Amino acid sequence: MLRSFSCPDCLKGLRSQATMICRSVFLLLVLNLLYNGCGKPESDRKKHFSGYKVLRLFPSNSQQLEALHDLVENNDLELDFWMHTSTVNQSVDVMIPPKYNQEMEQFIADNYIPRTVFLDDVEKAIQDEGGSLVYDDLSREPKDFFAKYQRLKEIYDYMESLVSEHPNIASNISIGKSYEGRDLMVIKISGGTLKDKPIVWIDSGIHAREWISVTTAVYIATQLVEKYNSEKDVKVLVDSYEWYIMPCANPDGYEYSHTKNRLWRKTRSHTNSRRGCRGVDPNRNWSFKWNKGGASKRKCSDIYAGPKAFSELETKALSDFLLSKSNRVKLYLAVHSYAQMWLTPWGWTSQLPADYEDQYKLASIGVKALKSIHGTYFEIGPSTNLLYLASGGADDWAYGVAGVKYSYTVELRDTGKYGFFIPTKQIIPTGEETFVAVKAIAVALKSELYNN
C-alpha cells in the first residue's frame, strides 16, 4: 500500500508557476491582438469599406450649406467628403463609416437636407472597378497597359519604354524625391529644331485616389509619342511645344491607395499627430493664398493644408521645377477627378481674375472638342463658383505666382455614377476625349503665341 504524498510548499510553488504562465500567455495573446487588430499601425493595416455608403446631399438654402461647410472643416466623424459645393442646389457627396450612420442621419434630419444614396456599398464599388486585380507583368502594348489601373513601378517602366522606343523626341526626368524616397518622374516630349519653345505642363495624381487622372496623363503622353510620325497635327504640336507630363505627382499616396487604402488622398508624410494621422493635402499646400479658406488646420483632415506652405517635398519640387521654366510655361493643366469640369482660377475667392474671359474662351475650345468624341459634357468656370472654396491650390499658384495665364484644373469623369471608381473599361474613352481636348487647346494657343 502506497503512502499518500503531501507537500504544501511544493503545491504552492506549482500554483504560482501556473499563474505566471497563464499571465504570460494572456499577455502574448493581447499583444498579438493589438498588433493584428485595432492597435496595428496605420501603415500596416489594410483598409476595407464594407458597410460604408456614400450619400448625395442637396443643400437648398444658405443655412444648410453653412452647416455642411462647418461639417467639412470641423469633421470629427471620420466623414470623407468626395464632393462639396459653394452654392445651393448643387450636390454634396459624403462617405460615411457604418459606426456614424446614426449621427449623420440625425444631422441630415436636424438640418432638413434632402438626400439620396449614391453608393450603397463602397467595398463592392471598389471590387467592381477592377482595383482588386492581380498586377501581372507589364506588357508594352498600350492596349494592354490601359486595360487596368497600373501600379507606380509599371507606370515608370512604361514611361521608360516610351522613351527607349522614341529617343529622338522623348526623355524622362526625375525632378526630385517624395517623402518616402520615390522618384518624381516627368516625361519630356519635344521634336523639331526650335529652341526655347513654349511649354505645356500636365500633372496628375496629386490626390492619390484619383486613379483615372494618372492613366489619362499617361495616355496623353502615349498619343504624343506614338502618333508623332503618323499624324501631322500631333507632329506639329510636338515640334511647336515642349511637353512635360507628370503622371503621378503624389507617388507615395498613390502606392498606398493601391496597397492599403483605396481612398487615400494625401501625401504620406508624418505630421506628429497624437492620433497617428499622416499626410497633407498636396493641393492645399501651395504658397499662393495658402490656408485662406477651404482648407483645414486639423492634421487628420483630408484637406489638411500642412504646417506651412510647401511643407511637402512633392509640392516643393514641382513648384521649383515650374519656376525654373516659368517664363516659357504657357499652359498648365492639373488633372483630377471627378466632376466633369474644366476649372479656371480662382479657387481662393469668388472674384474673377483679369484674364478670365480669355481663360474661358480657350477652355471652351477644349470642352467642345472633348464632347465631340463620346458626348461627355464638361462645365467651365472657377472652382469657387462651380465647386467650393479651396485655397493653396496648384492652379491658383501657377497663375498667381508663376504667371501662367492659361492655368486650369481638369476634373475628369464622372458626375457621380461611379465617383472615384471609374471602371477600367472607361480608361481609354476617358483618355481619348481628354487628349482631343488638350490637342484642341494647344492648337488654339499656338495660333495666339506664334502670331503675336
C-alpha positions in Angstrom: 0.0 0.0 0.0 1.4 3.3 -1.0 1.5 6.3 1.4 -0.1 9.5 0.1 2.4 12.2 -0.6 1.7 15.7 0.7 3.9 18.8 0.1 2.1 22.1 0.7 5.1 24.2 -0.2 5.5 22.2 -3.5 1.9 22.7 -4.4 2.1 26.4 -3.6 5.1 26.7 -5.9 3.4 24.9 -8.7 0.3 27.1 -8.4 2.5 30.2 -8.5 4.3 29.0 -11.7 1.0 28.1 -13.4 -0.4 31.6 -12.6 2.7 33.2 -14.1 2.5 31.0 -17.3 -1.2 31.9 -17.7 -0.5 35.6 -17.3 2.3 35.4 -19.8 0.2 33.5 -22.4 -2.6 36.0 -21.8 -0.2 38.9 -22.3 1.1 37.4 -25.6 -2.5 36.9 -26.8 -3.3 40.6 -26.1 -0.2 41.8 -27.8 -0.9 39.7 -30.8 -4.4 41.0 -31.0 -3.2 44.6 -30.7 -0.6 44.1 -33.4 -3.0 42.3 -35.8 -6.1 44.3 -34.9 -7.0 47.8 -33.8 -3.6 48.5 -32.4 -1.8 47.8 -35.6 0.0 50.8 -37.1 -2.0 52.6 -39.8 0.6 51.9 -42.4 0.3 48.1 -41.8 -3.4 47.8 -41.9 -5.5 47.1 -44.9 -8.5 49.4 -45.1 -11.8 47.8 -46.0 -15.0 49.6 -46.7 -17.7 47.0 -46.0 -20.8 48.8 -44.7 -19.6 52.2 -45.9 -22.0 54.1 -48.0 -22.0 57.4 -49.9 -24.9 59.8 -49.6 -25.6 62.6 -52.0 -26.9 65.7 -50.2 -28.7 68.6 -51.9 -28.5 71.8 -49.8 -31.3 74.0 -50.8 -30.6 77.1 -48.7 -27.7 79.0 -47.2 -28.3 77.6 -43.7 -28.0 74.0 -45.0 -24.9 75.0 -47.0 -23.3 76.6 -44.0 -24.0 73.6 -41.8 -22.3 71.4 -44.4 -19.3 73.7 -44.6 -18.9 73.6 -40.9 -19.0 69.8 -41.0 -16.3 69.7 -43.8 -13.8 71.8 -41.9 -14.6 70.5 -38.4 -15.1 66.9 -39.1 -14.8 64.6 -36.1 -16.9 61.7 -37.5 -14.3 60.5 -40.0 -16.5 61.6 -42.8 -15.0 61.7 -46.3 -16.3 64.4 -48.5 -15.8 63.3 -52.1 -17.6 66.3 -53.5 -18.8 69.5 -51.8 -20.1 72.8 -53.1 -20.2 76.6 -52.5 -23.7 77.1 -53.9 -27.2 75.9 -53.1 -28.9 73.2 -55.2 -25.6 71.6 -56.0 -24.8 68.1 -54.8 -22.5 67.1 -51.9 -21.2 63.5 -51.8 -20.0 62.2 -48.5 -18.8 58.7 -47.5 -19.9 57.6 -44.0 -18.4 54.9 -41.8 -21.1 52.5 -40.6 -20.5 53.5 -36.9 -21.5 57.0 -37.7 -24.7 56.3 -39.8 -27.0 57.3 -36.9 -25.2 60.6 -36.2 -25.1 61.6 -39.8 -28.7 60.7 -40.4 -29.6 62.9 -37.3 -27.5 65.7 -38.7 -29.4 65.5 -42.0 -32.7 65.4 -40.3 -31.9 68.3 -38.0 -31.0 70.4 -41.0 -33.8 69.2 -43.3 -31.3 68.4 -46.1 -32.7 66.3 -49.0 -30.6 63.2 -49.7 -30.3 60.1 -51.8 -28.0 57.1 -51.6 -25.1 57.5 -54.2 -23.2 54.3 -53.3 -24.8 51.7 -51.1 -21.7 49.5 -50.7 -18.3 51.2 -51.2 -16.4 47.9 -50.9 -18.4 46.4 -53.8 -17.8 49.5 -55.9 -14.0 49.0 -55.3 -14.3 45.4 -56.4 -16.3 46.3 -59.5 -13.8 49.0 -60.5 -11.2 46.3 -61.0 -9.0 47.6 -58.2 -8.5 44.2 -56.7 -7.0 42.7 -59.9 -3.6 40.9 -59.5 -1.0 43.1 -61.1 0.9 40.9 -63.6 4.0 41.8 -65.6 3.6 44.9 -67.8 3.1 44.4 -71.5 4.5 47.2 -73.6 1.4 47.1 -75.8 -0.6 50.3 -75.0 -3.9 48.5 -75.2 -2.7 46.1 -72.5 -1.3 48.9 -70.3 -4.6 50.8 -70.4 -6.7 47.7 -69.7 -6.3 48.2 -65.9 -5.0 50.7 -63.3 -1.3 50.1 -63.0 1.0 50.4 -60.0 3.7 53.0 -59.9 6.5 50.7 -61.0 4.5 49.6 -64.0 3.9 53.3 -64.9 7.5 54.2 -64.6 8.6 51.2 -66.6 6.1 52.1 -69.3 7.4 55.6 -69.4 10.9 54.2 -69.9 9.6 52.0 -72.8 8.1 55.1 -74.5 11.5 56.9 -74.2 13.5 53.9 -75.4 11.3 53.5 -78.5 11.2 57.2 -79.3 14.5 58.6 -78.0 14.5 61.4 -80.6 11.5 63.1 -79.0 11.1 61.8 -75.5 13.2 61.6 -72.3 12.5 61.0 -68.6 13.4 63.4 -65.9 13.3 63.0 -62.1 12.6 66.4 -60.6 13.1 65.2 -57.0 12.2 62.7 -54.4 9.0 62.0 -52.5 8.8 61.8 -48.7 9.3 58.0 -48.9 12.1 58.4 -51.4 10.3 57.7 -54.7 11.3 59.5 -57.9 9.1 62.3 -59.0 9.1 61.4 -62.7 8.3 63.6 -65.7 8.4 62.7 -69.3 9.6 65.4 -71.7 8.3 65.3 -75.3 9.7 67.7 -77.9 10.6 67.5 -81.5 11.8 69.7 -84.3 14.6 72.3 -84.2 13.1 75.3 -82.5 14.8 76.4 -79.3 13.3 77.8 -76.1 9.8 76.7 -77.2 6.6 77.4 -75.2 5.9 74.8 -72.6 2.8 72.7 -71.9 2.8 71.2 -68.4 0.4 68.5 -67.3 0.4 66.8 -63.9 -2.0 64.3 -62.4 -2.4 62.1 -59.4 -1.7 64.8 -56.8 -4.7 63.3 -55.0 -3.7 59.7 -54.7 -7.1 58.1 -55.0 -7.9 59.7 -58.4 -6.5 56.8 -60.5 -8.3 57.8 -63.7 -6.3 61.1 -63.8 -3.0 59.1 -63.7 -3.9 56.8 -66.6 -5.2 59.8 -68.6 -1.9 61.6 -68.3 0.0 58.5 -69.4 -2.5 58.2 -72.3 -1.8 61.7 -73.5 2.0 61.1 -73.4 1.5 57.9 -75.3 -0.5 59.6 -78.1 2.1 62.4 -78.5 5.0 60.0 -79.0 3.2 57.2 -80.8 1.5 59.4 -83.3 4.4 61.8 -83.9 5.4 60.1 -87.2 1.9 59.2 -88.4 -0.4 62.2 -87.7 0.6 65.6 -88.9 -1.4 67.6 -86.3 0.4 65.7 -83.5 3.8 66.3 -85.1 3.1 70.0 -85.4 2.3 70.2 -81.7 5.3 68.2 -80.6 7.5 70.4 -82.8 5.9 73.6 -81.5 6.0 72.9 -77.8 8.0 71.3 -75.1 5.6 69.0 -73.3 6.2 68.0 -69.7 3.8 65.3 -68.3 4.0 64.1 -64.7 1.6 61.2 -64.3 2.0 60.8 -60.6 2.6 63.9 -58.5 2.0 62.0 -55.3 3.7 58.7 -55.7 3.7 57.7 -52.0 0.0 58.3 -51.7 -0.7 56.6 -55.0 1.1 53.4 -53.9 -0.7 53.5 -50.6 -4.0 53.8 -52.3 -3.2 50.5 -54.2 -1.8 48.5 -51.2 -3.6 49.7 -48.1 -6.4 52.3 -48.6 -8.1 52.7 -51.9 -9.5 56.1 -50.9 -6.3 57.6 -49.6 -6.0 61.2 -50.8 -3.0 62.9 -49.1 0.8 62.5 -49.1 2.4 60.1 -46.6 4.5 62.5 -44.5 4.5 62.3 -40.7 2.5 65.1 -39.0 3.3 64.4 -35.4 -0.4 63.9 -34.9 -1.4 62.5 -31.5 -3.9 60.2 -33.3 -1.2 59.0 -35.7 -2.8 60.7 -38.7 -0.4 61.1 -41.6 -0.2 63.2 -44.8 -1.0 66.7 -46.1 -3.4 67.5 -48.9 -0.9 68.5 -51.6 -3.5 70.6 -53.4 -3.8 72.8 -50.4 -0.1 73.1 -49.8 1.0 75.7 -52.4 2.1 79.1 -51.3 -0.4 81.4 -53.1 -3.1 82.3 -50.6 -2.1 79.3 -48.5 -4.7 78.3 -45.9 -7.0 81.2 -46.6 -10.2 79.1 -46.7 -11.4 75.8 -48.0 -8.5 74.0 -46.2 -8.0 72.7 -42.6 -5.5 73.1 -39.8 -6.6 69.7 -38.4 -3.9 67.1 -39.1 -6.4 64.3 -39.5 -8.5 66.2 -42.1 -8.3 65.2 -45.8 -7.9 68.9 -46.6 -5.1 69.5 -44.1 -3.0 72.3 -45.6 0.2 71.3 -43.7 2.2 73.2 -41.1 3.3 75.7 -43.8 3.2 76.3 -47.5 5.4 73.8 -49.4 6.0 71.7 -46.4 5.7 68.7 -48.7 8.7 67.6 -50.7 6.4 66.8 -53.7 4.9 70.2 -54.0 8.2 72.0 -53.4 9.9 70.0 -56.1 7.1 70.6 -58.6 6.9 74.3 -57.9 10.7 74.7 -58.1 10.8 73.0 -61.5 8.0 75.1 -62.8 9.5 78.3 -61.6 12.8 77.4 -63.3 10.9 77.5 -66.6 8.0 79.8 -65.7 8.8 82.3 -68.5 8.1 79.6 -71.1 5.2 77.7 -69.4 2.1 78.8 -71.4 -0.4 76.2 -70.4 -0.7 74.5 -67.1 -3.1 71.6 -66.6 -3.7 69.8 -63.2 -5.7 66.7 -63.9 -8.1 65.4 -61.2 -11.4 63.5 -60.9 -14.3 63.6 -60.5 -16.9 66.2 -61.6 -16.6 66.7 -65.4 -15.5 70.3 -65.1 -12.8 72.5 -66.7 -11.9 74.8 -63.8 -10.3 78.2 -64.1 -8.8 80.4 -61.4 -9.5 81.4 -58.7 -10.0 78.8 -56.1 -9.4 81.0 -53.1 -12.0 83.7 -53.9 -15.2 84.1 -55.9 -13.8 87.1 -57.7 -12.8 86.6 -61.3 -9.2 87.2 -62.4 -8.3 89.8 -65.0 -7.7 87.1 -67.7 -11.0 85.2 -67.1 -12.6 86.0 -70.4 -9.5 84.6 -72.3 -9.2 81.7 -70.0 -12.9 80.8 -70.5 -12.7 81.2 -74.3 -9.7 78.8 -74.6 -11.3 76.3 -72.2 -14.5 76.3 -74.3 -12.5 75.2 -77.3 -11.2 72.2 -75.4 -14.6 71.3 -73.9 -16.3 71.4 -77.3 -13.7 69.1 -78.8 -14.0 66.8 -75.8 -17.7 66.5 -76.2 -17.4 65.6 -79.8 -15.7 62.2 -79.0 -18.1 60.5 -76.6 -20.7 63.1 -75.9 -19.2 63.8 -72.4 -20.3 67.2 -71.1 -18.0 69.5 -69.1 -18.9 72.7 -67.2 -16.4 75.6 -67.3 -15.8 78.2 -64.6 -13.9 79.0 -61.4 -13.6 76.3 -58.7 -15.1 78.6 -56.1 -18.2 79.1 -58.1 -18.7 75.6 -59.5 -17.4 73.5 -56.7 -16.1 75.1 -53.5 -13.6 77.4 -51.9 -10.1 75.8 -52.0 -7.0 77.9 -51.2 -3.4 76.8 -51.6 -4.1 75.0 -54.9 -1.7 74.3 -57.7 -3.7 76.1 -60.5 -4.0 79.3 -58.5 -0.3 79.2 -57.8 0.6 78.6 -61.4 -1.5 81.7 -62.4 -0.8 83.9 -59.4 2.9 83.2 -58.8 4.4 81.5 -61.9 2.4 83.8 -64.2 0.9 81.1 -66.4 -2.1 82.8 -68.0 -3.8 79.6 -69.0 -3.9 77.6 -65.8 -6.6 75.0 -65.3 -7.8 72.2 -63.1 -9.4 69.4 -65.2 -11.9 67.3 -63.3 -12.4 64.1 -65.3 -15.3 61.7 -65.4 -17.8 61.2 -64.0 -20.6 63.2 -62.4 -21.5 60.7 -59.8 -22.4 57.2 -61.1 -19.0 55.8 -60.1 -17.2 58.6 -58.4 -13.6 57.7 -57.9 -14.2 54.1 -59.1 -14.3 54.7 -62.8 -14.4 51.1 -64.4 -11.4 50.0 -66.3 -13.4 49.8 -69.5 -13.6 53.7 -69.3 -9.9 54.3 -69.1 -9.3 54.5 -72.9 -12.5 56.5 -73.6 -11.6 59.0 -70.9 -8.1 59.3 -72.4 -9.4 59.7 -75.9 -11.7 62.6 -75.1 -9.2 64.3 -72.8 -6.4 64.1 -75.4 -8.6 65.6 -78.1 -9.4 68.5 -75.7 -5.8 69.1 -74.8 -4.8 69.0 -78.5 -7.6 71.5 -79.5 -6.4 73.9 -76.8 -2.8 73.5 -77.8 -3.7 74.3 -81.4 -5.6 77.4 -80.5 -2.9 78.6 -78.1 -0.3 78.0 -80.8 -2.1 80.5 -83.0 -2.1 83.1 -80.3 1.5 82.6 -79.3 3.1 82.3 -82.8 1.0 85.1 -84.3 1.9 87.7 -81.7 
